[in-house]
Amino acid sequence: MKNSAAKRIRFFSVVFILVLAGSCGDAKQSDFVAESFRAAAPLYKNMISATAGNFNDYPHSLLPDGKIKFLQIDEWTGGFWPGILWNMYAYTRDEEWREAATQWTESLASNQYNTAHHDIGFMMYCSYGNALKFNPDSTYRDILLQSARSLCQRYNPVVGSIQSWNERKSKGDINTWLFPVIMDNMMNLELLFYASKTTGDATYRDIAVSHAELTMKNHVRPDYSSFHVVDYDPITGAVAHRQTLQGFSDNSTWARGQAWGLYGFTTCYKETGDERFLATAMGMADFYLNHRNLPPDLIPYWDFNVGEEGYRPDWDYQPDADKAIPRDASAAAITSAALLDLSQLADSSKRGKYFAAAEMMLKTLSANRYLNTGKDNPYFLLKHSTGNFPSGNEIDVPLIYADYYFLEALLKYDKILKSAGNP
């Protein structure tokens, strides 16, 4: 282990002990949580006003001219905006947020029948799943169960996995993907676990476990880094290709893909108690936290291996010596949410490390460099995320899912502190 990584781990453990002892100074530990939610409120009220009456277009990011970039109901990020509104309600208990969250959630109802791609978990569980926490509506439950049935239609028992995208050309048209499965798909399994617990039907759980096992086998490398895409032969189930579409190169580690995997395997362990999933989640967490290229503030570059020797992109990469490598705040937000869960589940020797790392990420994201206090744009809370760098798409911009997982992580952090007796 590098000296810097070892020092970082020791620092995390000391911070964790101090936090839970309530001895990190006079200020309340969750002040930055309150400040982040206060900063969010006017921005999201602006978003509500800007989208008033339009429940067909879902806020996603910002366009170069500063206007909101929308995606439509069948796109993968539609559930994050209502999820954000539910997170605002969870923290504030202000009925204004609940009303808006309900309207935006219910606007997604037709997506329960969407079988065009794998993202129905993102779309429906981040919206209706959050809604059920505050409104045990049987209609919401039924919509989620239909969503789970729709997702299961993309499962191939020969492969043992849920197909992410339909047949398509790979990056650079190098080959054709017949049955591509992406690491992001791990995030949709929570919907299936919910369906199994709700109905008592083990089929949903079995599909989720099979998918996770195959992802663990074929996406996760021996050092716990990860491929983005694994393509299978749908007839034989054999692996055809391993690639990294949104990362620097096929053998590099795309930061958000690593975050999706960490979060997804942590969820699988929570739902199954299978130690293999816990070991994978901890391995992916340690890869992230110990990596030589992780900046001191723990907000990663969009890929851990950008420009490094031994990593050759198959796209036209032209480094700009005058610009820093873009960060990805969305990857840090997702990772912090996962690490907080992992800090409650992992081996006792690592719980402190994971909690303190998540806290440091959240404090960094809550600071001026990453937090929009209303001066940078009127609508989104976090700055400096990267969507798809190789495609030149959404580089150094706000992204709706960065905000969603940031708020989710803040809520988890606040809950952990309060359960430990901190104010």
Secondary structure, DSSP 8 states (H G I E B T S, - for coil): --HHHHHHHHHHHHHHHHHHHT-S-SS-TTHHHHHHHHHHHHHHHHHHHHTTT--SEEEEEE-TTS-EEEEETTSTTTTHHHHHHHHHHHHH--HHHHHHHHHHHHTTGGGGG--SSSTHHHHHIIIIIHHHHH---HHHHHHHHHHHHHHHTTEETTTTEE--S-SEE-GGGSSEESSEEEGGGGGGHHHHHHHHHHH--HHHHHHHHHHHHHHHHHTB-TTS-B-SEEEE-TTT--EEEEE-TTSSSTTS-BHHHHHHHHHHHHHHHHHH--HHHHHHHHHHHHHHHH-TT--TTS--BSBTTTT-TT---SS-----TTS---B-HHHHHHHHHHHHHHHHHS-HHHHHHHHHHHHHHHHHHTSTTTB--SSS-SS-SB--EEEETTTTEEEEE-BHHHHHHHHHHHHHHHHHHHHTT--
